[in-house]
Amino acid sequence: MIAFKHVLCPVDFSDTSARALTYATAFAAWYEAQLTVLHVATTFNEPLAVEEAPRAPYPGSRDDVIARLRRSIEQAGATALDARPLAQEGRASELIVNCAAAMKADLLVMGTHGLSGFHRMLLGSVTEKVVRTATCPLLTVPPAVPATTPRPILFKKILCPIDYSPSALKALEYALELGRQANGCVTVLHVLEYMDPEESLEPSVFDPCREAALESRRRRQHLIDHARERLRTQLGGESRTWCEIEEVVAINRAYKEILQRAAAWDADLIVMGAQGSGGIELMLYGSNTHHVVRAATCPVLTVRA
């Protein structure tokens, strides 16, 4: 059974990080976990660079930052949880990952958009770097989620893309457990990226290459059937008493299918592996996980093996 005992929520006092803190608070309350709220400043007692400065005046001293963190904790309704404010100085992405490891945090919760005001997460942003390097599960919260979040958070509609990589299989464990805790539905999605979604399934009788087209169709159908059977086998031993499980095989670019299906279904959560099936240690720019975290309109939980 999944149980989060220590939740770490880095904030930069932006609107999106405030939304992330409401999710972190709800998780900590539901699991009776320790909640630490972290702010990383480039340096204390000095103003930030113009491009990094928030809209509100930036508190210069560590004590000022701690005071502001306490106000954020109070606004998120986390005072009763005895949430711990923490202010550190240095490079944000490195300190967040190191703090999570040192605290043995079970969950990181972050907003995907910071104080820059851009409408999408930029390459090189703090969140993107943490997605690539954090060893514990990371919940990213986009600006599209409501400013206030009901407590407890129960994810009724969970989308879990799977490519059978170790990270994806670990993400499936999280998705099914969260779905069972909410008595919800988990859609397990496998996407065939190497096939043309526009390819005709029924060749014309006037096609001079009809036999070749029919053979191509048979091969295509065989791959689809094989993918469905593999998905059924993977989920065959899962109990469906407390959680509805839907198996879906689709043909598309994986990240496009994930985003489109999550939006059409109005999913509450996407759970996916932070590394793909290529076995690369660090998630590469352009990977499906990167695209989904950057563009999803619902929270995304990324999990490593």
N, C-alpha and C positions, 0 to 999 in steps of 0.2 A: 504493500500500500504506500502511495506517495504521501509524504508529510513534509511540509516546509517548516523548518524550525527557526531559521534566521533569514529574514528578507532584507536586502540592501537596496535602497532607492536613491540613486544620485539625482540631485536637482540642480537646476541653474536659475530657478525662480522665473522661468518662462511659463506661459499658460499651459503648454504641453507637459512640462515636467510636473505642474500641479495636478494635471489629469493622471499622470503616472503615479503620483503619490496617493491619489484616492484608490487606485487599484492595489498598490502596495499595502495600504492600510486595511483594505478589505481582505486581502490574502492573510495578513498577519492576524487579523481578528478571527477569521475562520479557522485557521490552523493553530491559534494561540502561540504564534511565533514572535520572536524578538524582531523588532523593526528598527533599523538604523537608517537615518536620513543623512546623506552625505553631500556636501558641496565642496568642489575643488576650485580654488582660486589660483590664477596664474602666480600672483604674489599678494600678500597682505600689505596694507598701508600704502599701496600705490594704485593709481587708476588703471583700468584696463585700456588696451588699444581701442581706437575708435570703432573699428569693425566688430569688436567683441563686446562692446559696452551694452548693457541692457537699457531698456527704455527708462526705468526708474533709476535714481541715483544708486550707485554701487557702494555697499558698505565696505570701508577699507580695512578695518581691523578684524582679527579673528573673533573677538567678542561680539562685534556688530553682526558678523555672519552667523554666529551661533544664535543670537537674538532673532535674526530673521528666519533661521531654520525653525526655531520654536514657534514663531507665528505661523509658518507654513504647516507645521505639525498640528497646531490647534485648528487651523482652517480645514484641514483634511479629516478632522475628527479622530486623530490618533493620540490625543493626550492621554486618554484612559489606558492606552496600550503601553505606557511608559516608553515611548519611542525615544531613541537616543540620537541627538543631533551631533554631527561630526563635521568639522571643517579642516580641510587639508590644503596644502600648498604644493603646486607642481603641475605636471602634465596630466590632464584629466583622464584620458583613456587608460594610461598606465596605472594611475593611482586607483581608479575604480576596479580594475581587474585585480590588482595586488591586494586591495582591501577585501574584496570578495573572497580571495583565496585565504588571506590571513584570518578572516572571521569565520571561515568555513560556511559561507552563506549558501543556502540551498536555492535561492532565487534572487536574480537581479531584476529590477523593474525600472525601465527608462522610457522617456519620451523620444520619439523619432525626429522631432524638429526642435532646434534650440532657439537661442535668442536672435539668430541672424534674420529671422523673419522670412526665409525662403520657403517656397511652397512644397519643396521636397527635400529629403535628406541628401545632403551633398556628399560626394565622394571625399573621403578624408575626414568626415565629421566624427565627433566623439562616439556617437552611437554605433556607427558603422565599424569603427575600430574595435569597440567592445564586443560586437557580434562576432567578429573574426577571432578574438583572442580569449574571451571568457570561457572558463571551464565548467561553470555551473549554468543551469538553464537561465535564459534571459527572456523576459517578457517586454516587448516593445509596444508602446502605446502611441497611436497616431493622433493628430489633432481632431480627427473626425469623430472620435468617441465623445459621449456626453460629458459635460464638465463635472457633473455629479454622478456617482456610481452607487447603485443599491448595494447594501450589505446584508447578508454575505453575497459575494459574487458567485453565481452558478452559471457555468457555461453550458447552455442547453443544446446549442448547435455548434459542433466542433468539426472542422475540416482538417484532415491529416493526410497530406501528400506522402507517398512512400515510394522509394526507389530501391529498397532492400539494402541500402548501405547501413553500417552499424549505427550511425547517428539517426537514420530514419526509423530503424527498428526500436531504438530507445525512445524516440519521439512518439511512436505508436503506443508504447507502454503508458506514457504520460497522458496521451489523448484518451485512451480507453479508461484509465483510472479517473480522470477529471470528468469524463462523460458519465461514469457510474456514480460518482459522488453527486452529480446533478440530476441523475435519472434522465439523461438527455439522449441525443443522437450523435453518433460519430460517423462521418462519411470518410471512408478510407479511399483515397484516390491514387491510381497509378496512371501515369501519362506516357504514352508511346510517342516519343519525340521524333523518331527517325522515319515516320511514315507521313505521307502527304494527306492532310485532312480533306483536301479537295478532290482526291482521286475518285473517279466514278466507280461505283460498285458493280455496275451492270454495263459491260461493253456493248456497243451498237452491233446489230447483225451485219451492218455494212462495213464494219471495221476490218480492213485487210489484215490487221494483226490481231484478229479476234482471239485466236488460240493463245497467243502470248499474253493477251490481256486477261483471259480467263485464268491462266496459270498464275499471273500476278495477283489476281483477286483471291485465288485459293490460298496463296502464300500469306496474303494480308489477313485473311480470315483466320488462318492457322495461328498467326502471331497474336491476334486479338483473343482467340479462344485460350491460347496458352497463358496469356497474361491474366485472364479472368480465373483460370484454374489455379494459377499460382497464388492469386489474391485470396481465393476461397480456402486454399490449403493453409495459408499464413494465418487466417482468421478462424480456421475450423475449430480450434480448441478453446476459443474465447466464449465465455458465458454471456448470454444476451438477456439474462434475467433482469438486470437493472439498467441496461444500456442498449438502445437500438443501434445496430451496426449496419451501415450501407456500404456496399462494395461497388466501386465505379472504375471503369477503364475508359480512358479518353485518348483521342489523337489530337495533338496540338503541341505548341511550345509549352513546356511545363509551367513556367511562371505565369504565362497568359491564362492557361486553363485554371490554375489555382486562383488567380485574382478574379477572373470572370465568374467562376463557380461560387466563390465566397461572397461576391457582391450580389449575385442573383439569388442566393440562398439566404442572404442577410445573416451570415455566420457570426457567431459571438466570438470565435477564436479560431486561429489557424495554428496548428502545432506541426513543426517540421524540423528535420535534422539540420544542424548548422554546417554540415559537410555532406557533399554528394557522394555518389558511388564511384567517383574517380580515384578516391584514395588520397587526394591531396590534403596535406596537413592543415593548410590555411585556406579558408574560403576565398576563391578568386573573385576579383571584380567581374561582374557579368554573370555570376552564377545565379541559379534560380532563387536561392535563399536571399541573396542580396536584392534582387528585383522585388521579391514579395515583401520584404521588410520595408523597403523604400516606398512602395506604392499601396500597400494594403490599407483599407479603411477600418479594419477591426484590429484588435490586438493580435500579435504574433508571438508565440512561444517557440524559441529556438533551443534545441537540445543537442548536446554532444554525446557521443557514445561513452 
